[in-house]
Amino acid sequence: MHRVIIVEDEFIVRYGIRSMIDWEKIGLQLVGEAANGKEALELMNDGMPDILITDIKMPVMDGIALIAEVRSISPEIKIIILSNLEDFQYAKEAIKHGVSEYLIKSDMMPRDFEQALLKVKESLDAARKGQTAGASPAQTEPMHKEKFLNDLIEGSISQADEGGQQAEKLGMAQPHTAYLMHISLNAAEQGYTERQASIRHIVEQVWVEDQWRYEVFPDKQGEMNVLFTDPAPDSSLISLLVQQANECISQLSKTFKLTATIGISGRFREWTDMKEAYAQAVKAAKQKMFLGSGRVMLHGSVEMQTPGAQAEHFKISSHQIQSMVYAFQTRELMEYLQDVFGQLAARRDVELVHIVSLELLMTLTTLWPDVSNDAQQVLQLKKQYFDELSKLETLEQSRGWFIQAFEALMQHMNGMYHSDRNSIIKATQYIQQYYHQEISLQSISSLVHLSKNYFANLFKKEVGESFLEYLTRIRIEKAKSLLTGDLKAGDVGSLVGIQDPKYFSKVFKKITGVSPSEYRQLIREHD
């Protein structure tokens, strides 16, 4: 397994990189982290990594100096550099040293980062295979077959003649009937190597060589696939295949406690059709999101049919969710979430589920700091959220998880409510006493030790008007009292905290319906 070191001065970025990737699943081992180049070199005294992931701008020793030093020690090491978009010119210097991948931090999504790692891993694997060129044909044939099959599913071999020639060299006969099976495992304790070995073991038990022609191989994401071929025409391969795929699922569960979902492609006859077959099998397996895991999904079957394009564009409103949370509208929020997941179920779009889940998670993790003063607790909660969410397999699991998470947030807020109401009372008392001074939402919320957003929403709920509306009304009430005397209207505005005479006059008229001078005249007439 290839060793990886992360070098990044910001802890939250290091944590994000560490948690967004299932390292074992893709055949990598994270062996260390460092906050700068100097720490990284000290770490490498215990052994050089195969892959170095490093930021460019860092204190003590930056990424450019680190890369130059590492290159002199280990020319074959693979390097992925991270940078901000504005630092690209600076990053060009590092690129001269021969980096494998360059990623922009702000644009870095888990899938893109994983693809970059897999690309680098593929290069390392190819180099290692090249070093085993002196091995016997019996040892190298499985490697060549796996590479050939991966080239087919990736579309690297597009000509039928080329595919047929390579297959013939590997002793693989042109099939009359072929199917591709994609085996997707639920999140499990087993590591990358153990999971693959478990699948190979069960496949060999379930499918006997003299009954089936098959090839087992991992794709670039580390998930296992099985190619089944039948040299005879008019075969009933598919019915037997589904039957024994179910047996494979059963044996993986009994023997290794692994929950597998198997997607099976449509029938194909040409090697170059394997790319489409792989896409069909993967798409079928992904339908476990809506149909449940631990079963066989057959491409083209009735249950695999998804609804047509939805006319209405679907998106969630983070602002609406935040408003319901701050207004303590638990029932309305739960109904909204149920509706969101109901629409996702109707669309049966796996990618859309992932996007919406990420948006909901971001909303959830944005709200917690607003309602908790324990920064460490919030950080631990965020880590817990990311860990738990990564293990969810179906839409129903996601629905239940998000409803439970938002209910926990609302319960926390309800528990804080009574004590926080006292903070609002303190805020109104402060405004009534110091209305003539400069008071901002930020300053008043800090004064009562509440976050700005939470304070603003709680203030409106308790007082019935926004903080600014309340402050302005108090100032105008005080101004009305002062206008009974001989002070100029502009001076009255300054005394109540509104320094601009024109703005004071505008606000006064908006609230009372008359200008300051007209108000004074009315008061004197009534006297």
C-alpha positions in Angstrom: 0.0 0.0 0.0 1.4 3.4 -1.0 2.4 5.8 1.9 1.1 9.4 2.0 2.2 12.5 4.0 0.2 15.8 4.2 2.0 19.1 4.7 -0.3 22.1 5.3 0.0 24.9 7.9 -3.8 25.2 8.5 -5.2 22.5 10.8 -8.7 22.7 9.4 -7.4 22.1 5.8 -5.3 19.1 7.0 -8.4 17.8 8.8 -10.5 18.3 5.7 -8.0 16.4 3.5 -7.7 13.6 6.0 -11.4 13.1 6.5 -12.7 13.5 2.9 -10.9 10.5 1.6 -11.3 6.8 2.5 -7.6 6.1 2.3 -7.7 2.3 2.7 -10.5 2.0 0.2 -8.3 3.5 -2.6 -5.2 1.6 -1.5 -3.3 4.4 0.2 -2.0 4.7 3.8 -1.8 8.1 5.5 1.3 7.9 7.6 1.8 11.5 8.8 1.0 15.2 8.8 3.2 18.3 9.2 2.5 22.0 9.5 5.5 23.2 7.4 8.4 21.9 5.3 10.8 21.6 8.2 8.4 19.4 10.1 7.8 17.3 7.0 11.6 16.6 6.5 11.9 15.6 10.1 8.9 13.2 9.6 10.6 11.8 6.5 13.6 10.7 8.6 11.5 7.7 9.6 10.9 6.8 6.0 10.1 8.5 2.7 6.4 8.5 1.5 5.4 7.5 -2.0 3.1 10.5 -2.3 3.6 14.0 -0.8 0.7 16.4 -0.6 1.9 19.9 0.2 0.7 23.5 0.4 2.8 26.1 -1.3 2.8 29.0 1.2 3.8 28.0 4.7 5.9 29.4 7.5 9.4 28.3 8.5 9.9 26.3 5.2 7.5 26.8 2.3 6.4 24.2 -0.3 8.8 25.2 -3.0 11.9 24.7 -0.7 10.4 21.4 0.6 9.8 20.0 -2.9 13.3 20.9 -4.0 14.8 19.2 -1.0 12.6 16.1 -1.4 13.4 15.8 -5.1 17.1 15.7 -4.3 16.5 12.8 -1.8 13.8 10.9 -3.7 13.5 11.7 -7.4 10.7 9.1 -7.9 8.3 10.5 -5.2 4.9 11.7 -6.5 3.9 15.2 -5.4 0.5 16.9 -5.3 0.6 20.6 -4.6 -2.3 22.7 -3.1 -2.6 26.4 -3.5 -5.0 29.3 -3.6 -6.0 30.7 -7.0 -4.2 34.0 -6.4 -1.0 32.1 -5.7 -0.9 30.4 -9.1 2.1 32.5 -10.3 3.9 31.5 -7.2 3.0 27.9 -7.7 4.6 27.8 -11.1 8.0 27.7 -9.5 7.0 24.5 -7.7 5.6 23.0 -10.9 9.1 23.3 -12.5 10.2 20.7 -10.0 8.0 18.1 -11.5 4.8 17.8 -9.6 2.1 15.2 -10.4 -1.0 17.2 -9.7 -1.9 20.8 -8.9 -5.2 21.6 -7.1 -6.9 24.9 -6.2 -8.0 24.7 -2.5 -11.2 26.7 -3.0 -12.3 24.4 -5.9 -11.2 21.2 -4.3 -14.1 18.7 -4.0 -13.7 15.2 -2.5 -14.3 13.5 -5.8 -11.7 15.6 -7.7 -9.2 15.1 -4.9 -9.8 11.3 -4.9 -9.4 11.2 -8.7 -6.1 13.1 -8.5 -4.9 10.5 -5.9 -6.0 7.6 -8.0 -4.2 9.0 -11.0 -1.0 9.3 -9.0 -1.5 5.8 -7.5 -2.0 4.4 -11.0 1.3 5.9 -12.0 3.0 4.3 -9.0 1.4 0.9 -9.7 2.5 1.0 -13.3 6.1 1.8 -12.2 6.0 -1.2 -9.8 4.6 -3.5 -12.5 7.4 -2.4 -14.7 9.9 -3.4 -12.1 8.4 -6.9 -12.1 9.0 -7.4 -15.8 11.3 -10.2 -15.1 8.6 -12.2 -13.4 7.2 -15.4 -14.9 4.3 -15.4 -17.4 2.1 -17.0 -14.8 2.7 -14.1 -12.4 2.4 -11.3 -15.0 -0.7 -12.5 -16.8 -3.2 -11.5 -14.1 -1.6 -8.0 -14.0 -1.9 -7.7 -17.8 -5.5 -8.9 -17.8 -6.4 -6.4 -15.1 -4.8 -3.6 -17.0 -6.6 -4.7 -20.2 -10.0 -4.9 -18.5 -9.4 -1.5 -16.9 -8.4 0.0 -20.2 -11.7 -1.4 -21.6 -14.0 0.1 -18.9 -12.1 3.4 -19.1 -12.6 3.5 -22.9 -8.8 3.6 -23.6 -9.3 0.8 -26.1 -11.9 2.0 -28.6 -11.1 -0.1 -31.7 -12.7 -3.6 -31.9 -9.7 -5.1 -33.7 -7.3 -3.8 -31.0 -9.5 -5.2 -28.2 -9.7 -8.6 -29.9 -6.0 -8.8 -30.5 -5.1 -8.0 -26.9 -7.7 -10.4 -25.6 -6.3 -13.2 -27.8 -2.8 -12.6 -26.5 -4.1 -13.0 -23.0 -6.0 -16.2 -23.9 -9.4 -14.6 -23.6 -11.8 -15.8 -26.3 -14.3 -13.5 -28.1 -17.6 -14.0 -26.2 -21.0 -14.6 -27.8 -22.6 -13.3 -24.6 -21.0 -11.2 -21.8 -22.1 -9.4 -18.7 -20.2 -7.2 -16.2 -21.0 -7.4 -12.5 -20.0 -4.5 -10.2 -19.8 -5.3 -6.5 -20.4 -2.4 -4.1 -19.8 -2.9 -0.4 -21.3 -0.9 2.4 -18.9 1.0 4.7 -17.1 -1.6 6.7 -14.3 -2.1 9.2 -12.2 -4.1 6.8 -9.5 -2.3 4.9 -9.0 -2.0 1.2 -6.9 -5.2 0.7 -9.0 -7.3 3.0 -12.3 -6.4 1.2 -10.9 -7.3 -2.2 -9.5 -10.6 -0.9 -13.0 -11.4 0.7 -14.7 -10.8 -2.6 -12.2 -12.9 -4.6 -12.6 -15.7 -2.1 -16.4 -15.8 -2.3 -16.5 -15.4 -6.1 -14.2 -18.5 -6.4 -16.6 -20.4 -4.1 -19.8 -19.5 -5.9 -18.7 -19.6 -9.5 -16.9 -22.8 -10.4 -14.3 -22.5 -13.2 -15.6 -25.4 -15.3 -19.1 -23.9 -15.3 -18.2 -20.2 -15.8 -15.7 -18.1 -17.6 -15.0 -15.1 -15.5 -12.3 -12.5 -14.6 -12.3 -10.7 -11.3 -10.6 -7.3 -11.3 -10.7 -4.0 -9.3 -11.5 -0.7 -11.0 -9.5 2.5 -10.3 -11.8 3.3 -7.3 -10.8 0.0 -5.7 -14.3 -1.6 -6.1 -14.4 -5.2 -7.5 -15.9 -6.2 -10.9 -16.4 -9.6 -12.5 -16.6 -10.1 -16.2 -18.7 -13.1 -17.2 -18.4 -14.6 -20.7 -20.2 -17.5 -22.4 -18.7 -18.7 -25.7 -22.0 -20.4 -26.7 -24.7 -18.5 -28.5 -28.3 -18.3 -27.2 -27.2 -18.8 -23.6 -29.4 -18.4 -20.6 -26.5 -16.9 -18.7 -28.3 -14.0 -17.1 -30.9 -15.9 -15.1 -28.2 -18.1 -13.6 -26.0 -15.1 -13.1 -28.6 -13.3 -11.0 -29.3 -16.4 -9.0 -25.6 -16.9 -8.1 -25.0 -13.2 -7.6 -27.6 -13.4 -4.8 -25.7 -16.4 -3.4 -22.5 -14.3 -3.5 -24.3 -11.5 -1.4 -25.4 -14.1 1.1 -22.0 -15.7 1.5 -20.2 -12.3 1.9 -22.7 -11.5 4.7 -22.4 -14.9 6.4 -18.6 -15.3 6.1 -17.3 -11.8 6.4 -20.2 -9.7 7.7 -20.1 -7.6 4.6 -23.2 -6.1 3.0 -22.8 -6.1 -0.8 -25.0 -4.7 -3.5 -24.4 -6.1 -7.0 -25.1 -4.2 -10.2 -25.3 -6.3 -13.4 -25.0 -4.7 -16.9 -27.0 -5.4 -20.0 -25.7 -8.1 -22.4 -22.8 -7.2 -24.7 -20.7 -9.0 -27.3 -17.8 -6.7 -28.2 -14.8 -5.9 -26.0 -15.2 -2.3 -26.8 -18.7 -2.3 -25.3 -17.3 -2.9 -21.9 -17.1 0.8 -21.1 -20.9 1.2 -21.5 -21.5 -2.1 -19.6 -19.4 -0.9 -16.7 -21.4 2.4 -16.6 -24.6 0.3 -16.6 -23.4 -1.9 -13.8 -22.2 0.9 -11.6 -25.4 2.9 -12.1 -27.5 -0.1 -11.3 -25.5 -0.7 -8.0 -25.9 3.0 -7.1 -29.7 2.5 -7.1 -29.2 1.0 -3.6 -29.6 4.6 -2.6 -33.3 4.3 -3.3 -34.1 0.5 -3.3 -31.9 -0.6 -0.4 -28.6 -2.4 -0.2 -27.8 -6.1 0.0 -29.4 -7.1 -3.3 -28.9 -7.6 -7.0 -29.7 -4.7 -9.3 -30.1 -5.7 -13.0 -29.8 -3.0 -15.6 -32.9 -2.7 -17.8 -35.2 -4.3 -15.3 -38.5 -2.6 -14.4 -37.3 -1.5 -10.9 -34.2 0.2 -12.5 -36.4 2.5 -14.6 -36.1 6.1 -13.4 -38.6 8.9 -13.9 -38.2 11.3 -16.8 -36.7 14.8 -16.5 -38.5 16.9 -13.9 -39.8 20.2 -15.3 -39.2 22.1 -12.1 -35.6 22.8 -11.0 -35.0 21.4 -7.6 -32.9 23.1 -4.9 -33.0 23.6 -1.2 -33.1 27.0 0.6 -30.5 27.3 3.3 -32.0 30.7 4.2 -35.4 29.2 4.7 -34.0 26.4 6.9 -32.1 29.0 9.0 -35.2 31.1 9.4 -37.2 28.1 10.7 -34.5 27.2 13.1 -34.1 30.7 14.5 -37.9 31.0 14.8 -38.0 27.6 16.7 -40.4 26.2 14.1 -39.5 22.5 14.6 -42.7 21.1 13.0 -42.4 23.3 9.9 -38.7 22.4 9.6 -39.4 18.6 9.9 -42.1 19.0 7.2 -39.7 20.8 5.0 -37.0 18.1 5.3 -39.6 15.4 4.7 -40.6 17.2 1.5 -37.0 17.6 0.4 -36.3 13.8 0.7 -39.7 13.0 -0.8 -38.7 15.0 -3.9 -35.3 13.2 -4.0 -37.0 9.9 -3.8 -39.2 10.8 -6.8 -36.3 11.9 -8.9 -34.0 8.9 -8.2 -30.9 10.9 -9.0 -27.9 9.7 -7.0 -25.7 12.7 -7.7 -28.5 15.1 -6.7 -28.8 13.3 -3.4 -25.1 13.8 -2.7 -25.3 17.5 -3.6 -28.4 18.1 -1.4 -26.9 16.1 1.5 -23.7 18.3 1.3 -25.8 21.5 1.3 -27.9 20.3 4.3 -24.7 19.3 6.1 -23.1 22.7 5.4 -26.3 24.5 6.7 -26.3 22.3 9.9 -22.6 22.9 10.6 -23.1 26.7 10.0 -25.9 26.9 12.5 -24.2 25.1 15.4 -21.5 27.8 16.1 -24.3 30.4 16.3 -26.0 28.6 19.2 -23.1 27.1 21.1 -20.3 28.9 23.0 -18.2 25.7 23.2 -16.0 25.8 20.1 -14.3 22.5 20.9 -17.7 20.7 21.2 -18.8 22.2 17.9 -15.6 21.0 16.2 -16.0 17.5 17.6 -19.6 17.5 16.4 -18.6 18.5 12.9 -16.1 15.6 12.8 -18.8 13.2 14.1 -21.2 14.5 11.4 -18.7 13.9 8.5 -17.9 10.5 9.8 -21.5 9.4 10.3 -22.7 10.8 6.9 -19.9 9.0 5.0 -21.4 5.7 6.2 -24.9 6.2 5.1 -25.9 4.0 2.1 -29.6 4.7 1.3 -31.9 7.7 1.0 -34.0 6.5 3.9 -30.9 6.4 6.1 -30.0 9.9 5.0 -33.5 11.1 5.7 -33.5 9.7 9.2 -30.0 11.0 9.9 -30.8 14.6 8.9 -34.1 14.7 10.7 -32.4 13.4 13.9 -29.5 15.9 13.5 -31.8 18.9 13.0 -34.1 17.8 15.9 -31.0 17.6 18.2 -30.1 21.2 17.1 -33.7 22.4 17.9 -33.7 20.6 21.3 -30.4 22.3 22.1 -31.9 25.7 21.2 -35.0 25.1 23.2 -32.9 24.2 26.2 -31.0 27.5 25.8 -34.1 29.5 25.1 -35.1 30.7 28.6 -31.6 31.8 29.6 -31.2 33.6 26.2 -34.5 35.4 26.7 -32.8 37.2 29.7 -30.0 38.3 27.3 -32.6 39.9 25.1 -34.1 41.7 28.1 -30.5 42.9 29.0 -30.1 44.1 25.4 -33.3 46.2 25.4 -32.3 47.7 28.8 -28.9 48.6 27.4 -30.5 50.2 24.3 -32.9 52.3 26.4 -30.0 53.6 28.5 -27.4 54.1 25.8 -29.5 54.8 22.7 -27.6 58.0 22.1 -24.3 56.1 21.5 -23.3 54.1 18.5 -24.8 50.7 18.8 -24.4 48.0 16.1 -25.9 44.5 15.8 -22.4 43.1 16.2 -21.6 45.2 19.4 -24.9 44.5 21.1 -24.8 40.7 20.4 -21.2 40.5 21.7 -22.3 42.4 24.8 -24.8 39.7 25.7 -22.5 36.9 24.4 -24.7 35.6 21.6 -23.8 35.2 17.9 -25.0 38.0 15.6 -27.4 35.9 13.6 -28.8 34.0 16.5 -29.3 37.3 18.5 -31.0 39.1 15.5 -33.5 36.3 15.1 -34.1 35.8 18.8 -34.5 39.5 19.3 -37.2 39.7 16.7 -39.0 36.7 18.1 -39.1 38.2 21.6 -39.6 41.9 20.9 -41.7 41.6 17.8 -39.5 43.9 15.7 -35.9 43.8 14.5 -33.0 45.2 16.5 -32.7 48.1 14.2 -36.4 48.8 14.2 -36.4 48.8 18.0 -33.3 51.0 18.3 -34.7 53.5 15.8 -38.1 53.6 17.5 -36.5 54.2 20.9 -34.4 57.0 19.5 -37.4 58.6 17.8 -39.4 58.4 21.1 -36.6 60.2 22.8 -36.4 62.8 20.0 -40.1 63.6 20.3 -39.5 64.5 24.0 -36.5 66.7 23.1 -38.5 68.5 20.3 -40.8 70.0 23.0 -37.9 72.3 23.9 -36.0 74.8 21.8 -33.2 72.6 20.4 -32.7 72.6 16.7 -33.9 69.5 14.9 -30.3 68.6 13.8 -29.1 68.9 17.4 -31.9 66.6 18.6 -30.8 64.0 16.0 -27.3 64.1 17.3 -28.4 63.8 20.9 -30.4 60.6 20.2 -27.6 58.9 18.2 -28.5 59.9 14.6 -25.7 62.2 13.4 -26.9 63.0 9.9 -29.7 65.7 10.1 -31.2 64.7 6.7 -31.4 61.1 7.7 -32.8 62.0 11.1 -35.6 64.0 9.4 -36.3 61.2 7.0 -36.5 58.5 9.6 -38.6 60.7 12.0 -41.1 61.4 9.2 -41.3 57.7 8.2 -42.2 56.7 11.8 -44.4 59.7 12.9 -45.8 60.8 9.6 -44.5 64.4 10.0 -41.1 66.1 9.9 -39.4 67.2 13.2 -40.4 70.8 12.7 -44.0 69.9 11.8 -44.1 67.7 14.9 -42.8 70.6 17.1 -45.4 72.9 15.6 -48.2 70.4 16.4 -47.1 70.1 20.0 -47.0 73.8 20.5 -50.5 74.3 18.9 -51.9 71.7 21.3 -50.3 73.4 24.3 
